[in-house]
Amino acid sequence: MQTASKKIVNGWAMYDWANSVYNLVITTTFFPAYYAAVTGIKNFPDGITFLGRTFVNTELKDYVLAFGFLLIALLSPILSSIADYKGNKKNFMRFFCYLGAISCSTMFFFDKDHVTLGLVCFMFAGIGFYGSQVFYNSYLPEIAAEEDMDRISAKGFTMGYIGSVLLQMVGFALVVVMKENPALPLKITFLLVGVWWVVFAQIPFSRLPNQSNKTERKLKKHVLVNGFHELRLVWKQVANMPVLKRFLTAFFFYSMGVQTVLLVAIDFGIKVLNLENVKLIITAVLLQLVAILGALLMSRLSGRFGNIQVLIFTVLLWICACVGGYYIQTEMHFYIVASFVGLVMGGIQALSRATYAKLMPATKDTTSFFSFYDVTEKFAIVIGLFSFGFIEGITKNMRNSILVLIIFFVLGLVFLWHTLRTQRKEQTALS
């Protein structure tokens, strides 16, 4: 196939521009900072009571977010099935976009008297973000030829980083100007995230095709179970493709580490190093700028050395970052490790998505295959977040939770190495 027109490709990438503000503003900086201030020892000296049990504040946040990921992992196959059968996946992408955006804006009303509201909005914002991603990602093999997938995937992440940094700078300006009421600029930024997300999402919604995939096969089961049936069919194909099977296993393990780090890094800076909000925001902006360079660099390196080889190198760097994170003692150490994480976080996400698109078989049923990919990632995040929060809850020290992340990355590295060996054997056999 040929790569779609520049208008469609740019329209697809603009959804990253639209929704990545959730990742940076909500999960990475402003919400963690606001949540820590609202639910800290000053307001809740004995911890937060939820469902009859008392939790460490960040432990509870990890559990709530993990539960949200579990819900979307279970819902995704059903929604993908409906979208495939009716040929309207853009409508589902739009629904989750609006769900996430409205949830972000509603966080404006989150305060110490409405902690449950804040956590519920936080959970539904995540469901909206990641629910729309399964449909967004499934467009990649439909609009990009194989030789262009790395470049276009990286372009999406790059647009996301640029857009999110711009809104982050607006939020930072509000924090600086409105010093007399430090909570208000953060709450206004939550509101702006939802507006930004909805407004810029109209560009991809107007440009992306909305074609039907019904021609590949008819609905074989009831619509509520057909998605799981489709995943089972995908798994049967994956099981007979050794390279893809080993890659997905590696992806499952290193995603436990990558996504957990991105979701808890600011919590670590706040609780372990007592960093100020302004410094955390500046760090997050710089981290995103470095991530742009990282995504572009990994795309270039993959073209020269191969996707799996670059992923192996990247996971090694993640292991080094986690080891460094465990031994962090000063503010400067945090900035160094954060910059290191920024360099590798965009690259590994863009390259993983492009590698999967390359390794999957030729098919029109891209939504089911990317649903399988996203379900794999979501269950990985559930395990990663739960493990991180559970260890903190037991030991009362977030630093100890980093050790389990190192184990996840090492397992991912081992399976990536097996993926490379299997790929080379197949190439040798074909030659």
N, C-alpha and C positions, 0 to 999 in steps of 0.2 A: 504494500500500500504506500501511497504518498502522504507526506505530512500535510496537514490541513493548512488553510490559508493563514497568513500572519494575523489577520483580524481574529480568527477563531482561537489561535494559539495564545495571543495576547489576552483575549477575553477569558480563556481558561486560567491563565496565570493571575489574572486580577482577582480571582476568588481567594488566592493566597493572600493577596494584598488586603482583601476585605476581612477575612476571618482570623488572620494571624495576630491581630490586636488582642484577641482573647488570650492567646498563648503567652504573649509578653506582659500585657497589663494585668490580666486577671490571675493567671496561674503563676507568673514569674515575679512580679514586683508589687503592684499596688494592693491587690487583694491580700497576699501574705503579710505585707506590712500593716495594713489596716486590721486584718484578723488578729495578728499578734498583739496589737495595741488594745483592741476591744476585749479579747478573751484572755489577756495576760493575768499575772498574779495580782495586779492591782484591783481588777474587777472580780476575779475568780481565784482567790488564794488557795482554795482546796481542789481546784480543777473544775471542769465542766461536767455537770450531771446531764446525762442523756440516756433515755430508755432505762432508767433505774440504776445506771452505773456511772462512776466518775472516771473521766478520762483526762490525760494530758491534752492540752488544747491542740497541738499539732498532730498528736496521735489520732484524735477524733477527726480532724480534717482529712488525714490520709485515709481513714476508714470510709468516710462519706464519699470521697472522690473515687476510691476503689469500688464502692458499691455502684456508683454511677457508671463506671466502666463495665462492671459486670452486667448491668441492665442493657447497655448498648451492645455488648457482645451477644447477649441473648436475643435482642430485638433485631439486630442487623440482618440475620438470615431471613427473617420473616419479611422485613421491609424490602430487601433486595429481590425476594421472590415476587412480591407484588409489583415492584417497579419493572422487573424483567417481563412479567406476564402482560402488563398493561402498556409497557413501553413508555412510562412516564417518570423515569428516574429523576429528571430535572425537578419535577414537582415535589418529590421527597427531599431532594437536596434543598429546595426552597423552604419546606416546612421546618427542617432541622435548623436551617439558618435563622429563621425567625424565632424559633424556640430558644436558641442560644442567645440571640441578640436581646430579646425581651428579658431573659433571665439576668443578663449582665446589667441592663439598665435598672432592673428592679432592686439590685443590690444597693441602690441609692438609699433605701430605707433600712439597711442593716445597721444595727447599733447594739449596745450591750444588753438592751431589753428585748432584742429580736435576733438572738444568735441562731435559733432554729431557722428563721427566714433566710438569713445569710447563707447558712450551710445548704439549705434546699436549693436556693438560687444558684449557688456555686456548683451543685451537682447537676442541675438541669442545663446550666451553661455548658458544662463539659459534655453532656449528652448531645446537646445541639451541635457543638463543634465537631465532635468525633462522628456523630451520626451523619452529618453532611459530608464528611471526608470520604466515606465509603463510596458515595456516588461521584464525588469530585475526582477521586483517584481513578475510578473505573473509566473515566473519559480519556486518560493518558494514552493507552494503546489504540484508541479510536481516532485520535487526532495526530499522533506522531508515528512516523516510520521508526523501525528499530534503531537505525543509526542516529536518529535525532532524540531518542528518549532521554538519554543522560542530560543532554543540553536543555531540553524543555522542562524536565523535572527540576533541574537546578534553577532554571529561570523562575519557576513557580515559588520555590523556597526563597530565592533572592528578592522577588517582589514582596513576599510576605515580610521579610526582615525589614525592607525599606519602609513599607507602610506602617508596620508596628512601631518602628523607631520614631517616625514622624508624630504619631499620636502620643507616644511616650514622652516626647519632648513637649507637647502641648500640656500634658499632665504635670510634667516637671515644672513648667512655667507657672501653672496654677498653684503648685505647692510653694514656690518661691514668693509669689505675689500675695498669697493668702495665708501668711504665717500666723496671723492672729487666731485662726481657726483651722488647725492642721488636719482635722478630719474632713472638712467640707471639700477641699480640692480633690481628695481621693474619691469621695462619693460622686462628685461631678464627673470625674474621669470614668467611673463605672457607667454612668449614663451615656457618656460620649462613645464608649466602646460599642454599645448596642446600636447607636445611630450610625456610626462609621460602618459597622458590619452590614447593616441593611442597605444603606445607600450605595456602597461600592459593589455589593453583590448583584445589583441590578445589571451591571455590565456583563458578567458571565451568563446570567440568566437570559439576557437578550441575544447572546451570540452563540452559545453552545447548542448543538443539535439535540433534538428530542426524538430520535428515531426509535423504532420498536425493534426488540430482539426476538419477537415471537416466532420468527421464521426458523430459528434454529431447532427448537423442540417445543412440543406442547406441554402444558401444565400436567404433570403426572400425579400430583398429590393435591390434597386440599391446600388452599393458599396459605393457611397458617402453619403447615408443616412442610410445604414444598421447599421452602428455603433451606431447611435442615437436610432435606433429601438432596437438594442441589449441592450442598456442601459435602455430603457423602460421595456424590458423583465426582466432585472436584478432587476429594481426597483419594478416590480410586485411581484417578489419573496421576495425581502427584505421587502416589505410592509406587507407580511404575516408571517414574522419572527420577532416578537416583540423585542427580545433581540438584534438582529443584527440592526434593525431599530433605536433603541434608542442609540446603540453604535455609529453608523455612525453619528447621530445627535450630540452626544457629541464630537466625533472626529472632526466634521466640526467646532465647536466653539473653542475647545482648540487649533486646528491647526492654527486658525487665530492668536492666541497669540504666540504659539511656533515658527512657521516659521518666523513671523515678528520680534520677538526678535533676532533670529539667523541672520537675514538679516540686521538689523539696529544697533546692539549692538556696533559695532566698530565706526559707525557714531556718536553714542551718546558719546563715550569716546573722540572722536576727537573734537566735537563741544561744548559739555557742559563742559568737564573737561580739554580740551586742552592737552591731553596726547601725548607724542612723539611717532613717528612711531616705534622706537625700543622697547619701553615699550609695545606698543600694540601687536607687533609680539610675544614678550615673553609671554604676557598674553594669546594670542590665542593658542600658543603651550601648555602651562600649562592647558588651558581649554580642549584641545583635550585629553590630558593624563588623566585628571580627568573623561572625558566622557567615556573613555574605561572602567574604574572601574565602572562607573554608569551603562553602558549597561550590564556588567556582573552581577552586583549586582541586577538589576531589573529582569534579567532572573532567577536568583536564588530565589528571593523573590516571583516571579510569580508561580514558582513550588511549593512553600510552602503555599502561601496564596491565590493564584488565580489571574488571569490577571486583572480583573476589579477592585478588591480591591487595587492592587498595582498601577493601573492607577489613582484611586481616590487619593491615597496618593501622587503620583507624581504631579498631578495637584494642590493639596494643596501647595506643595513646590514651584511650579511655581508662584502661587499667592503671596507667601511670597517673592519670588525673585523680582517680579514686584513692590511690595510695597517698598522693599528695594531700588530698582532702582530709584523710584520716589524721594526718600529722599537722594540719593547720593550727597555728598558734596566734598569728598576728593578722592585722587588717591587710597588710601588704601581701602576706601569703594567700589570703582569700582572693585578692585581685589577680594574682598570678595564675592561680588555679582556675578562676573564672574565665580568664582570657584563653587559657588552654582548652577549657570546655567549649567556649564559643567557637574556636577554630575547628573542632571536630563534630559539633552537634549538627550543624546544617549539612555537612558533607555526608554523614552516615545516614541521615534521614532521606535525603534526595537520592543517594546512591542505592540505598536498599530498595526504594520504590522502583527505580529504573531497572535494577538487577532482576527483581521479581517479574517485571513486565517483559524483560528479555527472555527469561527462562521459561515462562508459562507457554503452553502450546498455543498454536494459532487457533483462535476461536472468536466467535461473535459474542459469546456469553461472558463478556469481560466483567460485568457486575458481580456475577457469582464468584469468579476467581478473585476479584479484589475484595469481595466480602470475606472470603476465606483468609486472605492476607490480613484484613483489618480485624477479624475475629481473633486470629492468632496474636496480633499485637495487643488487643484489648485484654485478653486473658493474661498475657505477659505483664501488662501494667497492673492488673488486679493483684497478681502474686507479688510483684515488686513493691507496690505501695503498702499492701497488707504486711509484708515482711518487714519493711522499713518501720512502719508504725508500731508493729507488735514488739520489735526489739527495743524501740525507744520506750514503749510502755512498760516493759519488764525491767530494763536497766536504768530508766530515767536519764539516759544520755544518748543524744542523737548521734554522737560520734561513733558509737558502737554499731549503729545501723549500716554504716558505710561498708563494714566487713562483708555483709551478705551481698552487696552490690558487686564487690570484687569477684566473689564466687560466680555470680551470674555472667559477668564478662568473660571469665576464664572458660566457662562452659561454652559460651558463644564462640570464643576463639578456637576451641578444639573442634567444634563442628564446622566452622569455616575452613579449617585446615583439611578436614575430611572432604568438604565440598570441592576444594581446589584439586585434591588428589583424584577424586572421582571424575571431575571435569577433564582433567588431563588424560586419564585412562580412556574416556570416551573419544576424545579428539585423536588419540593415538590409534584406537581401533578403527576409526573412520578413515584415517590416512593410510 
